[in-house]
Amino acid sequence: MSSIQLVVFDIAGTTVRDKGDVAESFIAAFNDYGINVPVAEVKKVMGFRKMDAVVLLLEKFAPGKFAPAKGGQEGADELADRIHTRFIQRMIEFYLSDETLAPLPHAETVFRALKKQGIKVALNTGFTRAITDTILHRLRWDDRSPLIDQVICSDEVPRGRPYADMIDALIDDLGIVSPANVLKVGDTEVDVEEGRNAACGKVVSVTTGAYTREQLQSYGPDFIIDDLRELLPIIEQA
């Protein structure tokens, strides 16, 4: 019998199809304020709480505009907030209208298989609740879904990834005995770091999102998979 009691999945790129749309929305939000950020650099901050990602990119690509000396810390914070708000607007508009929005192959099959084994299923994300709810409603993964026990977003905890706050909250809310009984699944470096910081029993990376297999190997997950169905034998042996 598996020791895993809870599997925590990321959303975009892990359980929900992402063709680069999140990165494109990030770039467009920065462009709206006259700031150019390369797609390769945006991919590096995928998985982070999105406000944290905005600040990291501003510090790197618009230090003159973002520096407190150019208008005080309040001015710097206001610019980050405006870009973040624009990103949220763009993402909600995208997910409301995107005809290709869909679960990644076998995501729902895996959810069902886990539930049949008595293993809880949770989603966590660097998105805000407003974006997440748009996705969940379109996919019918909201609170009416029997497939998912709980969803937590980065704006609902004190700190986003790579900190363990979201996973810690899920463990408490779902009555999990120990983080050793949790398996974390994601598609980015910061997903791996989050799983390690939460002391999860297993950390699994997927190649369906932002990073290649070669990139993921350097972050040291326990397993790298190309298809969510590969999770099931991993869990059986855990």
N, C-alpha and C positions, 0 to 999 in steps of 0.2 A: 504494500500500500504506500502511495506517495506521501511524503512529508509536507508537500505543498498544500496550503490552505487557501491561498490568495494569489491570483496573477494580476499584476498591474500593467496595463497596456498604455503606451502613448497613443495619440490619435493620428494626426496628419503624418503620413509616410509609414505608419506602423499598422494601423487598422483601417485607415481611411485613405483613399487614393489621393496622392499629391503629385501633380505633374510639374512642380516648380512654381505653383500659383502663390504659395505663401511668400516665397522669396520675391516674386514679381510685385506683390502688393507692398512689401517692405520697401523695395527700390522706388516704386511709384510714390509712396508716402514721403520719402526723403526728397524725391525730385520736386514734389509740390512746394517744397521750401528751398529749392535751389541747391540741393546737396546731392552729389553723385556718389553712390556706394557700389562697388563691384559685386557681382553676384557671388563670386567665390568667397568674399568676406561675409556676405549675408549668410551663406550656408554654414559658416563657422559658428554662428550664434543661433542657429535653429535649435529648438528645444528649450532655450532659455525663456524665463518670464519675458514677455515681449517688451515691457518697459525697460527692463534691464538690458535687453538687446539693443534697444534704441540708444540708450546712454552709451553703451560700449562703442557703437558705430559713430555716434556724434563725437566722442572723445578722440576717435581715430581719424575721422574724415572731415570734421568741421570744428577743429579746436578753436579757431578764431571766433566762430559764432557761438560756440557752446561755453567757452571759458567764462567763469564768473566775472572776470575783469571787464568783459564786454557788456555788462549790464547787471552785475550782481548775480548771486546764486539763484535769486528768484527768476531772473531773466533766463538763465540757463535751464532751470527746471521747466519754465513755461514753454520753451522751444521743444524740449523732449516730450512734454505732455501733448503739445499740438501735433507732433509727428505721430505719437502713439495713438492719439484719437483718430487721426486720419487713417492710420493703418487699420484700426478696428472698423471704421466705416467701410473701407474698401473690402475688407474680408467678409463682413456681413453682406454687403451688396453682392459679392462674388458667390458666396455660398447660398444665398437666396435664389440665384438665377442659374447657377452652373448645372447644365443638363448632364454632365458626366460625373457629378458627385456620387460616390458609391463606396461601399466597404471594399477593402482590398480582398482579393480572392481568398476564400476559405475562412475569413475572419468570423463570420457568424456560425459556421460549422464548428470552429474551435470553441467559441463561446458555449455553444450547446453541449459539446463533449465535456467541457470542464464542469458545467453546471450539473450534468448527469452524474459526474463523479463526486459531487458535493463540494467542488472547489469554487470559491467566490471569484467573481470577475469584476474588476474595476478599471476605469479609465482615468488617466491624469494627463495634464497638458500644460504647455506654456501659454496657451490662449487664455483670454479673459472668459468669464462666464457668458457674456453677451455673444461672443463668437461661437463658443462651444454649444450653447443652447440652439443656435441656428443650425449647426451641423446635426445635432442629436434629433431635432424635430424633423429635418429633411429625411434622415435615415430611419426614423421611427425608433430611435435608440433612447428616447427620453424616458421619463419616469413610468411610462406605460409598458416599457420593454421588459420581458422576462429574462432577457439575455445578460443584463448588466446590473450588478448589485449597487454600485455607487460610482459617481463621477465627481472628481475634484479638479478645480482650476487654480492657476497660479495666483489669481487675485483674491483667493479665499484663505490664504495662509500668510504668515508673516514674511516668509522667504520662498522664492521659487527655486528651481533647479540651479545649481547642482546640490542645493541643500536638501535634506531629507524630509522637510516639513510636510509635503503632500502625502508621502508614503506613511509617515508617522501618524498623520491624522486618519488615514484609511485603516491602519492597523488598529487604532483605538476604536474607531466607529464600528468596525466590522467584527471586533472581538477576536482578533487573531492572536494566538498565544505568543508568538515571537517573530521578529523580522526574518529569522532563519526559515520560517514557513512561508515566505513570500518569494515569488519569482517576478522579476521586473523585465519588461520587454520594451525596447525602443529602437530608434533608427539613428541616434546621434551620439556624439561623445558625451554630452551632458546627461543623457539618459543613463549611460554606464556609470558616470560619476554619482548620479543621484542614487542608483541602486547600491553602489558601494558605500556611500555615506549613510544609507539607511540600514546597512548590514544585511541586505537581502540574501537569502540562501543561494539563489542563482540569479545571474544577470545575463540576459540574452539580447543580442543585437540582430536586427533584420536589415537586409540589403535593399528593401523596397522603398527607402526614403532618401534622405539627404546625402548619405555617405556610401562609398563603395566598400566592398569586402576588404580591400587592402587597407583603406583608411580605418575601418572598424577594428581590424586586427591589432592595430597599434594602441588601441584604448583598453585592451585586455578584458573583454567580456568572457564569460564562461563558454558561451556558444555563439556562433554566427549562423543564421539560417536565411534561406532564400524564400521560404514559404511558411506561413504560420502553421501549417499542418505538421511541420517538423517539431513543433513544441510538444506535441502529445507524447512521443516516446521519451523526450527529455524529462518530462514531468513524471512519467511512469517510473523512471529510474532514480528520481530525486529522493 
